[in-house]
């Protein structure tokens, strides 16, 4: 059995037996079945964050909120300018 084959078999979580890959320990292992799960979770979190940012942009563009923010910033700048 080649050392290179043993290395690659260990790298994917399997083992070589009688010159062939033991598929039960490789493809059906919990680690292999969850391969890419973290990536999917990051994708879902990114989509949720983008949706929240869009909702926040809509709220901040509304008239009453813009008026409130403008008056807040104006009063803060007038206090600093004294």
VENZI-V327065 format. One record per residue. OMEGA is omega in degrees with one decimal (none if undefined). BURIAL is # if it has 24 or more other C-alpha atoms within 12 Angstrom, else .. D_FIRST is the distance of its C-alpha to the first C-alpha in Angstrom with 1 decimal. Layout:
# VENZI-V327065
omega;burial;d_first
OMEGA;BURIAL;D_FIRST
OMEGA;BURIAL;D_FIRST
This chain:
# VENZI-V327065
omega;burial;d_first
-175.9;.;0.0
176.7;.;3.8
178.6;.;6.6
178.5;.;8.7
178.1;.;7.2
179.5;.;7.4
-178.4;.;10.8
177.0;.;12.1
178.0;#;11.4
-178.2;.;13.4
179.3;.;15.9
172.6;.;17.0
-179.5;#;17.1
176.9;#;14.5
179.4;#;11.4
176.0;#;8.4
179.0;.;9.2
176.5;.;8.5
179.8;.;6.5
-178.5;.;9.6
174.0;.;11.6
-172.2;.;14.1
-179.4;.;17.1
-179.0;.;19.6
-177.0;.;18.4
-172.5;.;18.1
-176.3;.;20.9
-179.9;.;23.3
179.8;.;23.1
179.7;.;26.5
-178.4;.;25.2
-179.7;.;23.8
-178.6;.;27.1
-179.9;.;29.2
-179.0;.;27.4
-179.3;.;30.4
179.8;.;33.0
178.9;.;34.3
178.4;.;34.7
178.5;.;36.8
176.9;.;38.9
179.5;.;39.6
179.2;.;40.7
178.9;.;43.1
179.1;.;44.5
178.2;.;45.1
178.2;.;46.9
179.0;.;49.0
178.5;.;49.9
176.9;.;50.9
177.8;.;53.1
178.4;.;54.7
177.5;.;55.4
177.9;.;57.1
178.0;.;59.2
178.0;.;60.2
177.8;.;61.2
-179.3;.;63.4
-177.5;.;65.1
179.1;.;65.7
-179.3;.;67.3
-176.2;.;69.8
-177.7;.;73.4
-179.6;.;74.2
177.7;.;71.0
178.0;.;71.7
-179.8;.;75.3
179.7;.;74.2
179.2;.;71.6
179.2;.;74.2
178.0;.;76.8
179.6;.;74.4
178.8;.;73.3
179.7;.;76.9
177.8;.;78.1
179.8;.;75.3
178.7;.;76.1
177.1;.;79.8
-179.5;.;79.2
-176.8;.;77.1
-177.2;.;79.7
none;.;82.6
